[in-house]
Amino acid sequence: MCDHKWMVFSTSLVPPTIMVYCPLCGIHGRVEDYSAEEWGDAFYAPDKNYRWHDDKRVVAQVREAKA
């Protein structure tokens, strides 16, 4: 099991979320509960990814088991 280190890399407008990934395992996630300041910072994340430190607000994608 990975001890995720979430990095913000983008935003999504539909639905409005902050998009994150873990460089250790490659899984993606999203943050749906964010402030206006956090959204503003994340808007520029494609130019410079940065660490997201509040793991409790990240909704991680569930990977499907390989057949």
LINUR-V457302 format. One record per helix or strand. SS is the DSSP state (h for helix, s for strand). FROM is the first residue (numbers start at 1). LEN is the number of residues. If there is no record, write none. Layout:
BEGIN
ss = (SS;SS)
from = (FROM;FROM)
len = (LEN;LEN)
END
This chain:
BEGIN
ss = (s;s;s;h;s;h;s)
from = (6;16;28;36;50;55;58)
len = (8;7;4;8;2;3;3)
END
